Amino acid sequence: MITAIIFSAHLLFALIIFTKKWQSESVTAAWLNVGLIGILFSVGWTITGMIAPLIMDPKGFGIFFDRDAFSLTLLTICEFFFFMIYYKDVFVQPEAGISEAGKEKQ
């Protein structure tokens, strides 16, 4: 169940980034960003999958939070901080009354 929620959250995040980059830049930039998210997800899951056996046993903490769910949770936490830095221009609202160039709107 936790694994399905994490996969759904990643799919939703990729769709949001695709839409925002398509609107602000181009379709090519949108597809490149979705590719970046996919590559970071797959490589990150491999790395956290190697770290997870060092921390917990295969059964994990129960039927819903096994070693795979733990590695995906660890990956999601790391990705959250990385993507907050990488996509800060996408999720930060500009201040009211000030344009991007720093001049007041008239």
Secondary structure, DSSP 8 states (H G I E B T S, - for coil): -HHHHHHHHHHHHHHHHHHHHHHHT-HHHHHHHHHHHHHHHHHHHHHHHHHHHHHS-TTTTSSSS-HHHHHHHHHHHHHHHHHHHHTHHHH----TTB-TTS-B--
